Amino acid sequence: MPANSTNHLTDEIRKLTYTESLLINDYLITENRILRSKLAARMRLTEKDRRALVKNGIPIKHLLHQVMTIVRPETLLAWNRRMNAAMRIWGSAFF
């Protein structure tokens, strides 16, 4: 198989994977919004929940306003600042 044929095939697979990822993300965002709308009360998050949201949210902080439904993006960024400050004071063993 010629090299450019392999590159073309790789590019096509990458496009399909990317397109499927976008479709999956759109579905999950919609599903999350629907489920969130069904909850009557305010959701209480544990520190572990907050750390998980920060860990996964910070890499996409420029997109948070599009995907977050549990808390506001500003809240997540504040948690991140608080956790970073605590790590500077207490060290990584704290988190």
Residue, then its C-alpha position, 0 to 999 in steps of 0.5 A: m500500500p503506498a504511503n499517501s494511501t495509508n495517510h489518506l486512510t488514516d485521515e479518513i478514520r480520524k475525521l470519522t472518529y472526530t465527527e463521532s466524538l462531536l455527535i456523542n458530546d452533543y448527545l451527552i450535553t443534551e442528555n445532561r441538560i434534560l436530566r438536570s432539569k428533572l432534579a427539583a432540589r439544588m444538588r449538593l456536591t462533595e469535595k471529591d465531586r468538586r475535585a473531579l469537576v475541576k480536574n475535567g473542566i479546567p482543560i476545557k475552561h473555554l467551553l465550560h459555558q456550553v457544557m456545564t449545567i450543575v454549577r456555573p463556570e465561575t464556580l468551577l474556576a473559583w474551586n480551582r483557585r481555592m484548591n490551588a491555594a490549599m495545595r500551596i499551603w498544605g501540599s499535594a497530600f491534601f488533595 
